[in-house]
Amino acid sequence: MRLNVKVSPNAKNDKLVMEEGRSRVYLTIPRNDPNTNKALIKFLAAHFYVNKNKITILTGKDKREKLVSVSKG
């Protein structure tokens, strides 16, 4: 499964909100933290009940908008 994700750091709670055409992930991690992608992968793995190695950021590693692949198998 592929997701268009927009990451919003510095939120009060970690949560996933489905919007038209993409998902928005709110993370409590501070803005400009170098571990934002790791926090995103950890959150998505927990949300979809898969191991962290099943989540891959395909594009947008340095940007807020990312294309993410989630493998179930």
C-alpha positions in Angstrom: 0.0 0.0 0.0 1.3 3.5 -0.8 0.3 6.6 1.1 0.8 10.3 0.3 1.7 11.7 3.7 2.1 15.2 5.0 4.0 15.3 8.3 3.1 18.0 10.8 5.7 18.0 13.6 5.4 19.7 17.0 1.8 18.5 17.6 0.3 17.8 21.0 -0.4 14.1 20.2 0.7 11.6 17.6 -2.2 10.9 15.2 -3.1 10.0 11.7 -5.9 12.0 9.9 -7.2 11.0 6.5 -7.7 13.9 4.1 -8.8 14.1 0.5 -6.1 12.5 -1.5 -3.5 12.1 1.3 -2.9 11.3 4.9 -1.7 13.9 7.5 0.4 12.6 10.3 0.8 14.7 13.4 3.9 13.9 15.4 5.0 15.3 18.8 8.6 15.4 17.7 10.0 19.0 17.5 10.4 20.8 14.2 13.7 20.3 12.4 14.6 17.2 14.5 16.8 14.9 12.5 14.9 11.9 13.7 11.5 12.9 12.2 11.6 10.1 9.5 12.4 7.5 12.2 9.5 8.8 14.3 7.2 8.7 11.3 8.2 5.1 10.5 7.7 4.0 14.2 4.3 5.7 14.3 3.1 4.1 11.0 4.4 0.7 12.0 2.4 0.9 15.2 -0.7 2.2 13.5 -0.8 -0.5 10.8 0.4 -3.3 13.1 3.5 -4.1 11.1 7.3 -4.2 11.8 9.3 -1.0 11.2 11.2 -2.7 8.4 7.9 -3.0 6.4 7.7 0.9 6.2 9.7 2.6 3.4 9.9 6.3 2.6 10.0 6.3 -1.2 10.2 10.0 -1.9 10.4 13.2 0.1 12.9 12.2 2.8 13.9 15.9 3.3 10.4 17.3 2.9 7.1 17.4 4.8 5.2 15.7 2.0 6.3 12.1 1.5 5.3 9.0 -0.4 5.4 6.0 1.9 5.1 2.3 1.2 3.6 -0.1 3.8 4.1 -3.8 3.2 1.9 -6.2 5.0 3.5 -9.5 3.9 
